[in-house]
Protein backbone atom coordinates (compact mmCIF):
# COMPACT_ATOMS: atom_id res chain seq x y z
CA UNK A 1 0.00 0.00 0.00
CA UNK A 2 1.22 3.48 -0.85
CA UNK A 3 0.44 6.14 1.74
CA UNK A 4 0.22 9.63 0.26
CA UNK A 5 1.31 12.83 1.92
CA UNK A 6 0.01 16.06 0.40
CA UNK A 7 1.69 19.33 1.28
CA UNK A 8 1.22 22.87 0.08
CA UNK A 9 2.40 26.10 1.53
CA UNK A 10 3.90 29.57 1.17
CA UNK A 11 7.52 30.63 1.51
CA UNK A 12 8.35 34.35 1.38
CA UNK A 13 12.02 35.34 1.43
CA UNK A 14 13.61 38.80 1.69
CA UNK A 15 17.31 39.29 1.00
CA UNK A 16 17.93 35.59 0.59
CA UNK A 17 21.43 34.38 -0.15
CA UNK A 18 21.54 31.16 -2.18
CA UNK A 19 22.67 28.39 0.18
CA UNK A 20 21.68 25.40 -1.94
CA UNK A 21 24.31 24.36 -4.45
CA UNK A 22 22.12 21.79 -6.23
CA UNK A 23 19.58 24.21 -7.68
CA UNK A 24 19.81 25.71 -11.15
CA UNK A 25 23.22 27.19 -11.82
CA UNK A 26 23.71 30.80 -10.78
CA UNK A 27 24.77 31.79 -14.29
CA UNK A 28 21.62 30.28 -15.83
CA UNK A 29 19.25 33.12 -16.76
CA UNK A 30 16.25 30.81 -17.04
CA UNK A 31 13.68 31.20 -14.23
CA UNK A 32 12.92 27.47 -14.44
CA UNK A 33 14.69 24.73 -12.52
CA UNK A 34 14.22 20.97 -12.66
CA UNK A 35 15.98 18.23 -10.72
CA UNK A 36 15.74 14.44 -10.68
CA UNK A 37 17.15 12.18 -7.98
CA UNK A 38 17.10 8.38 -7.84
CA UNK A 39 18.75 6.13 -5.28
CA UNK A 40 18.54 3.44 -2.65
CA UNK A 41 18.27 3.59 1.15
CA UNK A 42 18.82 1.08 3.97
CA UNK A 43 17.20 1.75 7.35
CA UNK A 44 17.98 -0.61 10.24
CA UNK A 45 14.76 0.36 12.10
CA UNK A 46 11.96 1.54 9.81
CA UNK A 47 9.73 4.07 11.58
CA UNK A 48 6.90 6.48 10.82
CA UNK A 49 7.65 9.44 13.07
CA UNK A 50 4.35 11.24 12.43
CA UNK A 51 2.45 8.50 14.28
CA UNK A 52 5.22 7.15 16.57
CA UNK A 53 5.23 3.77 14.82
CA UNK A 54 8.44 1.75 14.96
CA UNK A 55 9.02 -1.69 13.49
CA UNK A 56 12.41 -2.74 14.84
CA UNK A 57 12.94 -4.21 11.36
CA UNK A 58 15.60 -3.23 8.84
CA UNK A 59 14.61 -2.77 5.22
CA UNK A 60 15.86 -1.26 1.97
CA UNK A 61 13.94 1.00 -0.37
CA UNK A 62 14.17 2.46 -3.85
CA UNK A 63 13.75 6.25 -3.81
CA UNK A 64 12.74 8.74 -6.48
CA UNK A 65 12.50 12.55 -6.20
CA UNK A 66 11.45 15.17 -8.75
CA UNK A 67 11.79 18.91 -8.08
CA UNK A 68 10.50 21.69 -10.33
CA UNK A 69 10.52 25.42 -9.64
CA UNK A 70 9.94 28.82 -11.19
CA UNK A 71 11.42 32.10 -9.93
CA UNK A 72 8.85 34.88 -9.68
CA UNK A 73 11.33 37.35 -8.18
CA UNK A 74 15.10 37.05 -8.36
CA UNK A 75 17.09 40.18 -7.48
CA UNK A 76 20.09 41.02 -5.36
CA UNK A 77 17.87 41.80 -2.37
CA UNK A 78 14.91 39.48 -2.65
CA UNK A 79 13.65 36.24 -4.17
CA UNK A 80 10.35 34.43 -4.43
CA UNK A 81 9.59 31.21 -6.26
CA UNK A 82 6.96 28.58 -6.74
CA UNK A 83 7.65 24.90 -6.94
CA UNK A 84 6.44 21.34 -7.02
CA UNK A 85 8.25 18.43 -5.35
CA UNK A 86 7.41 14.76 -5.75
CA UNK A 87 8.95 11.91 -3.78
CA UNK A 88 8.25 8.18 -3.71
CA UNK A 89 9.91 5.35 -1.83
CA UNK A 90 9.23 1.65 -2.37
CA UNK A 91 10.31 -0.75 0.38
CA UNK A 92 11.50 -4.26 -0.38
CA UNK A 93 9.59 -5.86 2.53
CA UNK A 94 7.57 -3.31 4.50
CA UNK A 95 5.09 -2.29 1.80
CA UNK A 96 2.84 -0.47 4.27
CA UNK A 97 5.65 2.05 4.84
CA UNK A 98 5.81 3.13 1.20
CA UNK A 99 5.32 6.91 1.14
CA UNK A 100 4.36 9.14 -1.79
CA UNK A 101 4.88 12.84 -1.12
CA UNK A 102 3.47 15.79 -3.09
CA UNK A 103 4.62 19.30 -2.16
CA UNK A 104 3.20 22.39 -3.89
CA UNK A 105 4.66 25.66 -2.66
CA UNK A 106 3.24 29.18 -2.85
CA UNK A 107 -0.04 28.38 -4.59
CA UNK A 108 -2.27 25.45 -5.35
CA UNK A 109 -3.26 22.19 -3.78
CA UNK A 110 -3.31 18.57 -4.82
CA UNK A 111 -6.14 16.07 -5.02
CA UNK A 112 -4.94 12.51 -4.57
CA UNK A 113 -6.61 9.17 -5.04
CA UNK A 114 -6.00 6.16 -2.85
CA UNK A 115 -4.94 5.90 0.79
CA UNK A 116 -4.36 9.51 1.76
CA UNK A 117 -2.52 9.79 5.04
CA UNK A 118 -1.78 13.41 5.88
CA UNK A 119 -2.38 16.92 4.53
CA UNK A 120 -0.06 19.77 5.55
CA UNK A 121 -0.33 23.52 4.96
CA UNK A 122 2.70 25.67 5.71
CA UNK A 123 3.64 29.35 5.89
CA UNK A 124 7.35 30.08 6.29
CA UNK A 125 8.40 33.74 5.85
CA UNK A 126 12.05 34.53 6.53
CA UNK A 127 14.50 37.43 6.47
CA UNK A 128 18.26 37.14 5.93
CA UNK A 129 20.46 40.08 6.94
CA UNK A 130 24.09 40.51 5.90
CA UNK A 131 26.24 41.61 8.85
CA UNK A 132 29.51 41.35 6.92
CA UNK A 133 30.36 39.73 3.56
CA UNK A 134 30.96 36.48 5.47
CA UNK A 135 28.33 36.66 8.25
CA UNK A 136 24.57 36.38 7.79
CA UNK A 137 21.74 36.19 10.32
CA UNK A 138 18.39 34.67 9.39
CA UNK A 139 15.12 35.02 11.24
CA UNK A 140 12.08 32.95 10.31
CA UNK A 141 8.65 31.90 11.44
CA UNK A 142 7.02 28.60 10.51
CA UNK A 143 3.31 27.94 10.76
CA UNK A 144 2.20 24.45 9.82
CA UNK A 145 -1.30 23.01 9.90
CA UNK A 146 -1.50 19.23 9.76
CA UNK A 147 -4.65 17.22 9.10
CA UNK A 148 -4.44 13.45 9.58
CA UNK A 149 -6.97 11.70 7.37
CA UNK A 150 -7.48 8.33 9.05
CA UNK A 151 -9.82 7.71 11.98
CA UNK A 152 -7.01 6.28 14.12
CA UNK A 153 -4.80 9.37 13.76
CA UNK A 154 -7.19 12.35 13.55
CA UNK A 155 -6.43 13.38 17.15
CA UNK A 156 -2.88 14.16 15.98
CA UNK A 157 -4.11 16.94 13.65
CA UNK A 158 -2.52 20.14 14.91
CA UNK A 159 -1.40 23.73 14.46
CA UNK A 160 2.36 24.22 14.79
CA UNK A 161 4.11 27.54 15.52
CA UNK A 162 7.90 27.82 15.30
CA UNK A 163 10.00 30.99 15.48
CA UNK A 164 13.66 30.40 14.68
CA UNK A 165 17.01 32.12 14.27
CA UNK A 166 20.13 31.02 12.37
CA UNK A 167 23.68 32.32 12.15
CA UNK A 168 25.81 31.64 9.03
CA UNK A 169 29.54 32.11 8.61
CA UNK A 170 30.85 31.67 5.05
CA UNK A 171 34.49 31.10 4.12
CA UNK A 172 36.67 29.76 1.28
CA UNK A 173 35.04 32.22 -1.16
CA UNK A 174 31.55 31.20 0.11
CA UNK A 175 32.14 27.58 -0.91
CA UNK A 176 32.04 26.57 2.76
CA UNK A 177 29.92 27.61 5.71
CA UNK A 178 29.12 26.95 9.35
CA UNK A 179 25.55 27.26 10.60
CA UNK A 180 24.28 27.53 14.17
CA UNK A 181 20.54 27.76 14.80
CA UNK A 182 17.77 27.44 17.35
CA UNK A 183 13.98 27.31 17.29
CA UNK A 184 11.08 27.20 19.76
CA UNK A 185 8.09 24.97 19.04
CA UNK A 186 4.45 25.11 20.12
CA UNK A 187 2.11 22.38 18.89
CA UNK A 188 -1.62 22.58 19.63
CA UNK A 189 -3.21 19.25 18.68
CA UNK A 190 -6.82 18.08 18.55
CA UNK A 191 -5.97 15.37 21.04
CA UNK A 192 -4.74 16.91 24.31
CA UNK A 193 -2.06 14.26 24.79
CA UNK A 194 -0.32 15.30 21.54
CA UNK A 195 0.10 19.02 22.37
CA UNK A 196 3.62 20.04 23.38
CA UNK A 197 6.21 22.79 23.74
CA UNK A 198 9.86 22.34 22.89
CA UNK A 199 13.01 23.61 21.25
CA UNK A 200 15.75 22.48 18.89
CA UNK A 201 19.43 23.41 18.59
CA UNK A 202 21.29 22.79 15.33
CA UNK A 203 24.81 23.15 14.02
CA UNK A 204 25.98 22.19 10.54
CA UNK A 205 29.05 22.45 8.33
CA UNK A 206 29.70 22.29 4.59
CA UNK A 207 33.24 22.20 3.21
CA UNK A 208 34.70 21.52 -0.25
CA UNK A 209 37.37 18.83 -0.37
CA UNK A 210 37.94 18.57 -4.14
CA UNK A 211 38.67 14.85 -3.72
CA UNK A 212 38.30 12.49 -5.52
CA UNK A 213 37.26 15.17 -8.03
CA UNK A 214 37.06 18.95 -7.95
CA UNK A 215 33.77 20.22 -6.54
CA UNK A 216 33.27 17.42 -4.03
CA UNK A 217 31.49 18.62 -0.88
CA UNK A 218 31.28 17.19 2.62
CA UNK A 219 28.37 18.05 4.91
CA UNK A 220 27.77 17.27 8.57
CA UNK A 221 25.12 18.35 11.05
CA UNK A 222 23.93 17.71 14.61
CA UNK A 223 20.48 18.55 15.99
CA UNK A 224 19.26 18.26 19.56
CA UNK A 225 15.50 18.40 20.10
CA UNK A 226 13.59 18.56 23.40
CA UNK A 227 9.81 18.29 23.77
CA UNK A 228 7.62 18.26 26.87
CA UNK A 229 3.99 17.36 26.34
CA UNK A 230 1.29 19.41 28.03
CA UNK A 231 -1.04 16.65 29.20
CA UNK A 232 -1.01 13.07 30.41
CA UNK A 233 -0.67 10.31 27.82
CA UNK A 234 -3.18 7.62 28.81
CA UNK A 235 -1.07 4.66 27.71
CA UNK A 236 1.76 5.53 30.13
CA UNK A 237 -0.21 7.43 32.79
CA UNK A 238 2.22 10.37 32.71
CA UNK A 239 3.14 13.47 30.75
CA UNK A 240 5.23 12.41 27.80
CA UNK A 241 8.71 13.79 27.16
CA UNK A 242 11.13 13.37 24.28
CA UNK A 243 14.84 14.06 23.78
CA UNK A 244 16.20 13.47 20.30
CA UNK A 245 19.76 13.64 18.94
CA UNK A 246 20.28 13.43 15.18
CA UNK A 247 23.68 13.23 13.49
CA UNK A 248 23.97 13.47 9.70
CA UNK A 249 26.94 13.26 7.35
CA UNK A 250 27.10 13.25 3.58
CA UNK A 251 29.27 13.63 0.52
CA UNK A 252 28.31 15.01 -2.90
CA UNK A 253 30.55 14.16 -5.84
CA UNK A 254 30.09 15.86 -9.24
CA UNK A 255 30.31 13.40 -12.11
CA UNK A 256 29.61 14.85 -15.54
CA UNK A 257 27.98 18.16 -16.40
CA UNK A 258 24.98 18.45 -14.02
CA UNK A 259 25.03 14.86 -12.79
CA UNK A 260 26.22 14.24 -9.23
CA UNK A 261 26.35 11.32 -6.81
CA UNK A 262 25.45 11.58 -3.13
CA UNK A 263 26.02 9.27 -0.18
CA UNK A 264 24.34 10.16 3.14
CA UNK A 265 24.28 8.69 6.63
CA UNK A 266 21.92 9.52 9.50
CA UNK A 267 21.93 8.33 13.10
CA UNK A 268 19.02 9.19 15.38
CA UNK A 269 18.79 8.47 19.09
CA UNK A 270 15.24 9.09 20.29
CA UNK A 271 14.69 8.93 24.06
CA UNK A 272 11.17 9.05 25.50
CA UNK A 273 9.01 7.60 28.25
CA UNK A 274 6.58 6.53 25.50
CA UNK A 275 7.90 3.10 24.41
CA UNK A 276 7.00 3.52 20.71
CA UNK A 277 9.02 6.77 20.59
CA UNK A 278 12.08 5.32 22.32
CA UNK A 279 14.56 3.85 19.82
CA UNK A 280 17.70 4.43 17.76
CA UNK A 281 17.95 4.33 13.99
CA UNK A 282 20.70 4.17 11.36
CA UNK A 283 19.94 5.16 7.75
CA UNK A 284 22.36 5.11 4.82
CA UNK A 285 21.44 6.15 1.29
CA UNK A 286 23.07 6.62 -2.09
CA UNK A 287 21.65 8.43 -5.10
CA UNK A 288 22.29 10.06 -8.45
CA UNK A 289 21.06 13.65 -8.89
CA UNK A 290 20.65 15.43 -12.23
CA UNK A 291 19.78 19.14 -12.58
CA UNK A 292 18.31 20.13 -15.94
Backbone torsions as a table, in degrees:
resi	resn	phi	psi	omega
1	UNK	NA	137.0	176.9
2	UNK	-101.2	120.1	174.7
3	UNK	-91.3	136.7	-174.4
4	UNK	-110.6	136.9	179.9
5	UNK	-119.2	117.0	-179.6
6	UNK	-105.4	131.2	-177.0
7	UNK	-135.7	133.5	166.6
8	UNK	-145.9	149.5	-174.0
9	UNK	-164.4	-169.0	-177.1
10	UNK	-132.1	133.5	175.8
11	UNK	-129.8	116.3	179.3
12	UNK	-112.6	127.9	-173.9
13	UNK	-127.3	135.6	178.4
14	UNK	-123.1	125.4	179.0
15	UNK	63.9	41.8	-174.7
16	UNK	-84.5	132.3	174.6
17	UNK	-97.0	133.4	-175.4
18	UNK	-69.1	110.7	-179.3
19	UNK	-97.0	-23.3	-176.0
20	UNK	-87.7	123.4	-178.1
21	UNK	-87.7	-8.1	-174.6
22	UNK	-103.2	14.7	174.3
23	UNK	-85.1	-170.5	178.4
24	UNK	-60.9	147.9	-175.5
25	UNK	-62.3	145.9	-175.6
26	UNK	-62.6	-29.1	-177.9
27	UNK	-89.3	6.9	178.7
28	UNK	-90.2	116.5	-176.1
29	UNK	-75.8	-13.1	-178.5
30	UNK	-66.7	136.7	177.2
31	UNK	-77.3	-7.9	-177.8
32	UNK	-91.5	146.8	172.0
33	UNK	-139.7	146.2	-179.0
34	UNK	-147.8	130.1	-180.0
35	UNK	-133.9	146.0	179.1
36	UNK	-131.6	132.0	-178.1
37	UNK	-134.5	130.2	178.9
38	UNK	-136.2	136.6	-178.2
39	UNK	-168.1	-168.5	179.7
40	UNK	-131.3	151.3	-178.5
41	UNK	-135.4	142.4	169.2
42	UNK	-121.4	128.2	-179.8
43	UNK	-121.9	123.7	-176.6
44	UNK	-82.3	-3.0	176.7
45	UNK	-155.2	88.0	-175.2
46	UNK	-67.8	128.8	-177.6
47	UNK	-134.5	162.0	170.1
48	UNK	-124.5	96.2	-171.0
49	UNK	-62.8	-32.6	-176.5
50	UNK	-59.3	-28.4	-178.1
51	UNK	-121.5	14.3	177.3
52	UNK	55.1	43.4	177.3
53	UNK	-104.1	125.0	174.6
54	UNK	-124.6	146.8	-177.4
55	UNK	-104.5	-28.2	-171.8
56	UNK	70.0	12.5	-176.2
57	UNK	-116.4	136.0	174.0
58	UNK	-85.6	145.2	179.5
59	UNK	-157.4	156.2	175.6
60	UNK	-106.8	159.1	179.1
61	UNK	-145.3	152.5	169.4
62	UNK	-95.7	136.2	-172.2
63	UNK	-125.8	139.6	177.9
64	UNK	-136.1	133.1	176.5
65	UNK	-132.7	141.2	175.0
66	UNK	-131.6	128.7	-178.7
67	UNK	-127.2	128.8	177.6
68	UNK	-133.1	139.8	-178.8
69	UNK	-148.0	160.1	177.1
70	UNK	-139.5	129.2	-179.0
71	UNK	-85.5	116.6	175.3
72	UNK	-82.4	-39.2	178.3
73	UNK	-133.0	132.9	178.8
74	UNK	-151.3	89.2	179.7
75	UNK	-125.8	-179.0	179.5
76	UNK	-66.7	-25.7	-173.7
77	UNK	-110.8	-12.6	-177.7
78	UNK	-154.4	159.7	176.5
79	UNK	-153.5	148.1	178.2
80	UNK	-153.0	132.5	-176.5
81	UNK	-143.3	161.6	173.5
82	UNK	-117.0	154.7	-177.9
83	UNK	-160.1	164.7	174.5
84	UNK	-133.8	130.5	178.2
85	UNK	-123.4	135.3	176.8
86	UNK	-126.2	136.3	176.8
87	UNK	-141.3	142.6	179.4
88	UNK	-143.7	131.0	168.9
89	UNK	-120.9	147.4	-178.6
90	UNK	-129.2	110.7	-177.5
91	UNK	-80.0	149.6	179.6
92	UNK	-71.7	-38.9	-176.2
93	UNK	-117.4	-46.3	-172.7
94	UNK	-89.1	76.5	-174.4
95	UNK	-62.4	-30.3	-179.4
96	UNK	-68.3	-10.2	179.1
97	UNK	-101.9	10.0	172.0
98	UNK	-66.9	129.9	-177.3
99	UNK	-122.5	132.6	171.5
100	UNK	-115.2	125.8	-173.2
101	UNK	-119.9	127.6	174.6
102	UNK	-117.6	127.8	-178.7
103	UNK	-130.4	113.5	176.2
104	UNK	-112.2	120.3	-176.8
105	UNK	-103.4	153.0	179.5
106	UNK	76.4	-66.4	-176.0
107	UNK	-135.0	159.7	171.2
108	UNK	96.4	173.4	176.4
109	UNK	-149.7	176.6	179.8
110	UNK	-133.5	138.4	176.9
111	UNK	-108.8	120.8	-173.0
112	UNK	-117.5	145.5	174.2
113	UNK	-97.2	158.9	174.6
114	UNK	97.7	-152.8	-172.0
115	UNK	-87.0	79.8	177.1
116	UNK	-66.4	140.7	-173.2
117	UNK	-114.4	-44.7	-171.1
118	UNK	-157.2	133.8	170.6
119	UNK	-109.5	139.2	178.9
120	UNK	-132.2	140.2	177.3
121	UNK	-127.2	127.9	-172.0
122	UNK	-131.6	144.0	172.0
123	UNK	-127.5	124.2	-173.0
124	UNK	-140.7	69.3	176.0
125	UNK	-71.8	148.8	179.5
126	UNK	-150.2	156.2	177.3
127	UNK	-132.0	132.6	178.0
128	UNK	-118.3	123.9	-176.4
129	UNK	-114.4	131.7	177.7
130	UNK	-86.9	117.1	176.6
131	UNK	-85.8	-45.4	173.3
132	UNK	-140.2	174.6	176.7
133	UNK	-59.4	-20.4	-179.3
134	UNK	-105.6	-16.1	-171.4
135	UNK	-117.3	127.7	177.6
136	UNK	-128.6	146.2	174.6
137	UNK	-122.9	131.4	-178.3
138	UNK	-119.5	131.6	172.2
139	UNK	-116.2	141.8	-176.4
140	UNK	-150.8	160.1	174.6
141	UNK	-135.3	131.1	178.5
142	UNK	-116.0	123.4	167.5
143	UNK	-112.8	132.0	178.9
144	UNK	-136.5	125.5	172.8
145	UNK	-105.5	125.2	-179.4
146	UNK	-115.5	136.6	178.2
147	UNK	-127.2	107.6	175.6
148	UNK	-79.3	139.3	-166.9
149	UNK	-107.4	1.6	177.7
150	UNK	-107.8	151.0	-176.9
151	UNK	-59.0	-35.2	-175.9
152	UNK	-73.6	-17.3	-174.0
153	UNK	-120.7	3.0	-174.8
154	UNK	-61.0	-29.4	178.8
155	UNK	-64.8	-15.2	178.4
156	UNK	-84.1	-10.0	176.8
157	UNK	-56.8	137.3	-169.0
158	UNK	-156.7	164.7	167.5
159	UNK	-109.2	131.8	-174.9
160	UNK	-121.2	128.7	178.3
161	UNK	-119.7	132.6	-173.8
162	UNK	-149.1	94.6	169.0
163	UNK	-76.8	147.2	-179.4
164	UNK	-151.1	158.6	177.2
165	UNK	-137.4	143.3	180.0
166	UNK	-137.7	145.9	179.1
167	UNK	-120.9	126.1	179.6
168	UNK	-116.0	136.5	170.6
169	UNK	-124.9	117.6	-178.8
170	UNK	-100.8	144.4	176.8
171	UNK	-150.4	178.8	-176.3
172	UNK	54.6	51.8	179.5
173	UNK	56.4	40.6	178.6
174	UNK	66.1	10.6	176.4
175	UNK	-77.7	-18.0	-176.9
176	UNK	-129.9	152.4	177.7
177	UNK	-154.1	158.7	170.7
178	UNK	-119.3	136.2	179.1
179	UNK	-123.6	136.6	171.8
180	UNK	-130.2	130.3	-176.3
181	UNK	-146.6	163.7	177.5
182	UNK	-149.6	149.3	173.6
183	UNK	-142.5	160.4	175.7
184	UNK	-120.4	136.9	-171.4
185	UNK	-123.2	134.6	173.3
186	UNK	-129.2	119.8	179.2
187	UNK	-118.8	122.4	179.4
188	UNK	-112.5	103.7	-172.5
189	UNK	-101.2	158.8	175.6
190	UNK	-60.2	-42.6	176.5
191	UNK	-88.7	124.0	-173.8
192	UNK	-55.5	-33.5	-175.4
193	UNK	-72.2	-10.8	-179.3
194	UNK	-101.7	-0.5	177.0
195	UNK	-80.8	140.3	-177.7
196	UNK	-153.5	168.2	169.2
197	UNK	-129.0	146.9	-178.1
198	UNK	-169.8	-174.0	179.4
199	UNK	-151.2	162.8	176.4
200	UNK	-139.0	142.0	176.3
201	UNK	-119.3	133.4	-174.7
202	UNK	-135.1	141.7	168.3
203	UNK	-137.7	140.5	-179.5
204	UNK	-146.6	161.3	-174.9
205	UNK	-143.1	136.9	169.1
206	UNK	-128.6	130.2	179.6
207	UNK	-138.8	141.2	172.7
208	UNK	-81.6	141.5	178.1
209	UNK	-120.2	-18.3	177.6
210	UNK	54.8	27.9	174.9
211	UNK	-139.0	135.9	3.8
212	UNK	-76.9	-11.0	177.6
213	UNK	-133.9	159.2	178.9
214	UNK	-62.6	137.9	-179.3
215	UNK	96.8	-2.9	177.5
216	UNK	-66.6	136.7	-178.7
217	UNK	-124.1	140.2	171.4
218	UNK	-108.9	138.3	176.1
219	UNK	-129.0	148.6	176.7
220	UNK	-151.0	144.9	178.9
221	UNK	-151.4	155.1	174.9
222	UNK	-137.1	132.8	178.8
223	UNK	-129.8	131.4	173.5
224	UNK	-113.3	127.1	-178.1
225	UNK	-123.9	136.7	178.1
226	UNK	-129.5	129.1	176.7
227	UNK	-132.3	136.6	172.4
228	UNK	-122.8	122.3	-175.6
229	UNK	-82.9	146.7	-169.6
230	UNK	-76.1	-28.8	-171.6
231	UNK	-131.5	168.5	-176.8
232	UNK	-71.3	134.5	172.2
233	UNK	-89.9	119.8	-170.7
234	UNK	-58.9	-37.1	-173.7
235	UNK	-67.9	-21.8	178.9
236	UNK	-117.4	-5.8	177.2
237	UNK	65.0	29.3	-178.2
238	UNK	-155.4	166.1	173.0
239	UNK	-73.6	128.9	-177.5
240	UNK	-74.6	146.4	170.6
241	UNK	-132.7	160.9	177.7
242	UNK	-148.5	135.5	172.9
243	UNK	-128.0	125.6	-172.9
244	UNK	-131.4	128.4	174.0
245	UNK	-115.5	128.6	-178.6
246	UNK	-128.2	123.0	178.1
247	UNK	-114.4	129.4	179.1
248	UNK	-127.9	145.9	174.7
249	UNK	-146.2	145.2	-178.6
250	UNK	-156.9	162.7	176.4
251	UNK	-136.1	136.2	175.8
252	UNK	-118.5	124.4	-176.3
253	UNK	-119.1	116.9	175.4
254	UNK	-69.2	139.8	-179.2
255	UNK	-108.5	-82.1	177.7
256	UNK	-131.9	137.4	177.7
257	UNK	48.9	-114.7	-176.7
258	UNK	-103.1	16.0	178.3
259	UNK	-95.8	130.4	178.2
260	UNK	-135.8	158.4	176.9
261	UNK	-114.6	140.2	178.5
262	UNK	-127.6	142.9	171.3
263	UNK	-129.7	127.1	-175.9
264	UNK	-130.2	147.7	176.6
265	UNK	-132.5	138.2	176.4
266	UNK	-134.0	133.1	171.6
267	UNK	-120.9	128.4	177.4
268	UNK	-124.1	131.0	173.4
269	UNK	-115.7	110.7	-175.7
270	UNK	-110.8	115.5	-177.0
271	UNK	-113.2	126.4	-177.1
272	UNK	-156.6	156.3	173.0
273	UNK	-83.9	-1.0	170.6
274	UNK	-92.9	114.6	-172.6
275	UNK	-53.7	-38.2	-177.6
276	UNK	-72.3	-13.1	178.5
277	UNK	-109.1	18.4	-178.2
278	UNK	-119.0	101.4	-176.4
279	UNK	-168.4	171.0	170.0
280	UNK	-122.7	158.0	-173.3
281	UNK	-149.2	136.6	173.2
282	UNK	-118.6	129.9	-179.4
283	UNK	-131.8	129.6	175.1
284	UNK	-127.5	137.8	-177.8
285	UNK	-141.4	154.6	176.5
286	UNK	-139.5	141.7	-175.3
287	UNK	-155.1	160.6	169.1
288	UNK	-108.4	138.5	-175.4
289	UNK	-130.1	124.8	179.5
290	UNK	-121.8	127.7	176.0
291	UNK	-103.6	124.2	-179.7
292	UNK	-84.8	NA	NA
